[in-house]
Structures are given as structure tokens and as C-alpha cells.
Amino acid sequence: MKNVIYVLILPMVVVSGIVFANRETKSETSYNPSLKPLAVADTAASSEAIRKWKASFRGSIFKEWETLFEREKVLASGVKIRQHLTDFTSMQAVVTSLSIPSRANDNALGLKGVMVSINGVTYIVEFDSANFQQLKVNDKIVIKSHSAGYKPDYSYLVISGDYIERDNKVIFKREVNTVGC
């Protein structure tokens, strides 16, 4: 009787070991559902949207801008302040102009902000405030920002001014949305 029980238990242990080992292998090699490939229709729709944008006026300006030396200059200026943007640290700047020159004046996006010089490199500081009108050329300001980007209409890196102060007085501070997305 004992031998019969051992004979019945032994195959059950072996089978459960194989099933358990197979389950671990499957979980290691299973794909992430969030990384599933796009459907053919999605790919075609996005390709069509990209093609239409490249054919648009803004797309042609961007394509032209990509081939210019200005693009390299803008990207290099972004590298110089990357650590300040990442750490949200203060950047000392001097206001050089209260108006923002555009490569395509008639089609400019109409940024609100000023031109500044940080360590000898010129940038555009964009912020939405009526208080930027109290700034004058050669004012020394402190800027803190989390982001910067480029726009093909402008030959300078555009810094999003999250915090701007002059003479230890806050001129602009972006309100952080704590509710919602």
C-alpha cells in the first residue's frame, strides 16, 4: 500500500515541478501589453498626419530651419543650461532687449517675453505676465525654469520662465496646478 502511494505522489510532484518551472519561464518572456505594436490603421493615420504637417507652412519652416546653422547654435546653447533646468537652480541673466526678433516676422507666433544674456549666450525668456513691462534693458534678473525649447521662427533657445525676480522681488512665478492633470 505504501509503495502505491509513493508511485502516485512521485508523478504528481514531477508534474507540478514542470508546471511551476514553465510558469516562471513564461512570466520572464511575456511581452509588456503597453508596448504592443501599433495597428496598421494607427500607423497609416499617424504617417498621414506627419505627411500633412510636413507639407504645411509650419512644417516647411521647420524643415528649412533644420538645415540651417542656427539650429546647431540653438541646440548648443541648450546644452549650456541643461543642468540649471534639470535642478531648477537660479540663472543670473541680463536683459538685452524687450522685443523678440523673429526670422519670419510676418508669421511669428507672438511670444511674450524678453531677450536675455546668460554667461554671454543670448536666450529668449518667455513668460505670460503684465509685469515684464516694468523690466528695462540691462536689468539683472534671476531666472528659474524647468524647461526650454526651440521654435523655428526664432534663432534663440526659448526658456520658459517659471520664476523670475529682479532686485530680490518676484516679478513672475508660475502657479503650479495641484488639482487635476
Disulfide bonds with the S-S distance in Angstrom:
none
